[in-house]
Amino acid sequence: MSAIVLSSLLFAACSSSAPPPSTTTTSLTGFAGQDAAAILSQGCAATLASTSLVNDATFRAPAQVGGVKSMHWILSTAANKGTVTYQGGGIVQSVIQPVVSFLKGNQKYWTTNATPPQATTASALANKWVSLNASSGNWKQASALIQLSSLQGLLSNCTAQGTTITKGATATVAGNDVITIKIVNAGVTQLFSIQTSGKHYIVKSTTTGGTSGNETALLSGFNAQKTPSAPTPSTSIDPILAS
């Protein structure tokens, strides 16, 4: 279940082993004066080296019907905990762990947004913590949330081939001085804001033209989050879906 592990999944997403994309440069000094590919590589490396962080993301039009509206995640190397809100009112909380994960969704979530939706058992599932074991066929109910929590998609442009990246101006994000890197890939534009001093974390990502809508993600709280724990009480999802 390495999909939830920052040290493995984010490394896979941001490894510098792939050839760097084509770049352009501007006349800046210090860290911000480096080549765009070098800045991006260091930003990815610093971010994946973190043992924990917070990801707050929002999606704007054109968002998918029934798609994600916003999400808040606490990510760590051992477990991820988050709340995802969907267009149309579905809300689900989750604690994602390698062997056993936990979900707590409202009735709208189970009726519309679950993977797959559970209309006939939504009332029995709603508003309670249910556990999912990785060895169960019902583990697929956690798959979409594992993907949302992992940052794999958010940071995939760290090593994407066939992209063009451009170094932009310096700015400030949440009190942090940053340099902006613009990446264009297959009609999708992504802007990474990378800290220019201290640890060169990616602290903001803005994506436009993506299939899930325009996304803004703010990353913070690096190395300062407690490992999420399993909620209690909880009920196995298997007998509920079997009924």
C-alpha positions in Angstrom: 0.0 0.0 0.0 2.8 2.4 -0.8 0.3 4.8 -2.3 0.0 6.6 1.0 3.7 6.9 1.8 5.4 10.2 1.2 8.9 8.8 1.1 8.1 6.3 -1.6 5.1 7.6 -3.6 6.3 11.2 -3.8 9.8 10.0 -4.7 8.2 8.1 -7.6 6.4 11.2 -8.6 9.3 13.6 -8.3 12.4 11.5 -8.9 15.0 13.3 -11.0 16.0 10.2 -12.9 13.9 11.1 -16.0 15.4 13.6 -18.5 14.6 17.2 -17.5 12.0 19.0 -19.7 13.0 21.9 -21.9 13.5 25.2 -20.0 13.9 28.9 -20.3 15.6 31.3 -17.8 15.3 34.8 -16.6 17.8 37.2 -14.9 17.4 36.5 -11.2 20.0 35.8 -8.5 20.6 33.3 -5.8 18.4 30.2 -5.8 15.9 32.0 -8.0 18.6 32.6 -10.5 19.2 28.9 -11.3 17.8 27.1 -14.3 14.1 26.4 -14.1 14.7 22.6 -14.2 17.2 22.8 -11.3 14.7 24.9 -9.2 11.9 22.4 -9.9 14.1 19.4 -9.1 15.2 20.9 -5.7 11.6 21.9 -4.9 10.4 18.3 -5.5 13.3 16.9 -3.6 12.7 19.1 -0.5 9.0 18.4 -0.6 9.3 14.6 -0.8 12.0 14.6 2.0 9.4 16.0 4.4 8.0 13.4 6.9 4.6 15.2 7.1 2.7 18.1 5.6 -0.8 19.6 5.1 -2.5 19.9 1.7 -5.4 22.2 1.4 -6.9 22.2 -2.1 -9.9 23.8 -3.9 -11.3 23.1 -7.3 -13.0 25.8 -9.5 -15.0 25.6 -12.7 -14.9 23.8 -15.0 -15.2 21.1 -12.3 -16.6 17.7 -13.0 -20.3 17.2 -12.1 -20.1 15.3 -8.8 -16.3 15.9 -8.7 -14.2 17.2 -5.8 -14.9 20.7 -4.6 -12.3 20.9 -1.8 -10.1 18.7 0.3 -8.0 19.0 3.4 -5.3 16.4 4.1 -2.7 15.7 6.8 -0.1 13.5 5.2 2.6 11.5 6.9 4.9 8.6 6.1 2.6 6.2 8.1 -0.9 7.4 7.5 -3.0 10.1 5.8 -6.1 11.8 7.2 -8.5 14.0 5.3 -11.9 15.5 4.5 -13.1 15.7 0.9 -16.1 17.7 -0.1 -17.8 17.0 -3.5 -19.9 19.0 -5.8 -23.5 18.3 -4.9 -22.9 18.0 -1.1 -21.1 14.7 -0.6 -18.6 14.7 2.3 -16.2 12.0 3.4 -13.6 11.8 6.1 -10.9 9.2 5.9 -7.9 7.8 7.6 -5.7 5.9 5.0 -3.3 3.3 6.4 -1.4 0.5 4.6 -3.5 -2.5 5.9 -6.7 -1.0 7.3 -8.3 2.3 6.3 -11.4 4.1 7.6 -14.1 6.1 6.0 -17.0 8.2 7.4 -19.2 9.7 4.7 -22.6 11.3 4.7 -25.5 9.7 2.8 -24.9 11.9 -0.3 -21.3 10.6 -0.4 -22.3 6.9 -0.3 -25.2 7.5 -2.8 -23.2 9.5 -5.3 -19.5 9.7 -4.8 -18.4 6.3 -3.4 -16.3 3.9 -5.5 -18.7 2.5 -6.6 -21.8 4.2 -5.2 -23.8 2.3 -2.6 -27.3 3.5 -3.0 -29.0 0.5 -1.4 -26.8 0.6 1.8 -26.2 4.3 2.0 -28.4 4.8 5.0 -26.6 2.0 6.9 -23.2 3.4 6.0 -23.9 7.1 6.5 -22.3 9.1 9.3 -20.3 6.2 10.9 -16.7 5.1 10.7 -16.4 2.0 8.7 -13.2 0.0 8.3 -11.8 -1.5 5.1 -9.1 -4.2 5.1 -6.6 -4.3 2.3 -7.3 -8.1 1.8 -11.0 -7.5 1.2 -12.7 -7.0 -2.1 -14.2 -3.8 -0.7 -10.8 -2.2 -0.4 -11.7 -0.5 -3.7 -13.9 1.9 -1.7 -10.7 3.5 -0.5 -8.9 3.6 -3.8 -10.1 7.0 -5.0 -9.3 8.6 -1.6 -5.8 7.0 -1.6 -5.2 8.6 -5.0 -6.5 12.0 -3.8 -4.3 11.9 -0.7 -1.1 10.8 -2.3 0.0 14.0 -4.1 1.1 11.7 -7.0 -1.1 13.6 -9.5 -0.2 17.0 -8.0 3.5 16.5 -8.4 3.6 14.3 -11.6 5.0 17.2 -13.6 8.2 17.0 -11.5 9.5 14.5 -14.1 7.0 14.6 -16.9 8.6 14.3 -20.3 7.6 16.4 -23.3 6.8 19.5 -21.2 8.0 23.1 -21.4 8.8 24.9 -18.2 9.4 28.6 -17.7 10.8 30.5 -14.7 8.5 33.3 -13.6 8.8 36.2 -11.2 9.3 36.1 -7.4 6.3 36.5 -5.2 5.0 35.8 -1.7 2.8 32.9 -0.6 1.6 32.7 3.0 4.5 34.9 4.1 7.1 32.8 2.2 9.2 34.3 -0.6 8.8 32.1 -3.7 9.8 31.7 -7.3 7.2 30.5 -9.7 7.8 27.7 -12.2 5.3 27.4 -15.1 4.8 24.0 -16.7 2.8 23.4 -19.8 2.0 19.7 -20.6 -0.7 18.4 -23.0 -2.9 21.5 -22.7 -2.6 21.6 -18.9 -0.8 24.5 -17.3 0.6 24.2 -13.8 2.3 26.8 -11.6 4.6 25.7 -8.8 5.5 28.3 -6.1 8.8 27.2 -4.6 10.4 28.8 -1.5 13.6 30.7 -2.3 15.2 30.5 1.1 15.5 27.8 3.8 14.1 24.5 2.6 12.9 24.9 -1.0 9.4 23.4 -0.5 6.7 23.6 -3.0 4.1 25.7 -1.1 1.5 26.3 -3.8 0.4 24.6 -7.0 -2.2 26.0 -9.4 -3.4 23.8 -12.2 -5.7 25.0 -15.1 -7.1 23.0 -18.0 -7.1 19.7 -16.0 -9.9 17.1 -16.4 -11.0 17.5 -12.8 -11.3 21.3 -12.9 -8.9 24.1 -12.0 -7.1 23.3 -8.8 -5.3 25.4 -6.3 -3.3 23.5 -3.6 -1.5 25.0 -0.6 1.1 22.9 1.1 2.2 23.8 4.6 3.2 22.4 8.0 6.2 20.5 6.8 7.6 18.0 9.3 5.2 19.3 12.0 2.1 17.0 11.8 1.2 14.2 14.2 0.7 10.8 12.6 -3.1 10.3 12.2 -4.5 7.5 14.3 -7.3 5.0 13.7 -10.8 6.3 14.7 -12.8 4.5 17.4 -15.3 3.0 17.4 -15.6 1.7 13.8 -17.5 -1.1 12.1 -16.3 -3.3 9.3 -17.8 -2.4 5.9 -17.9 -6.0 4.7 -21.1 -7.2 6.5 -22.9 -4.0 5.6 -22.3 -4.3 1.9 -23.0 -8.0 2.0 -26.5 -7.5 3.6 
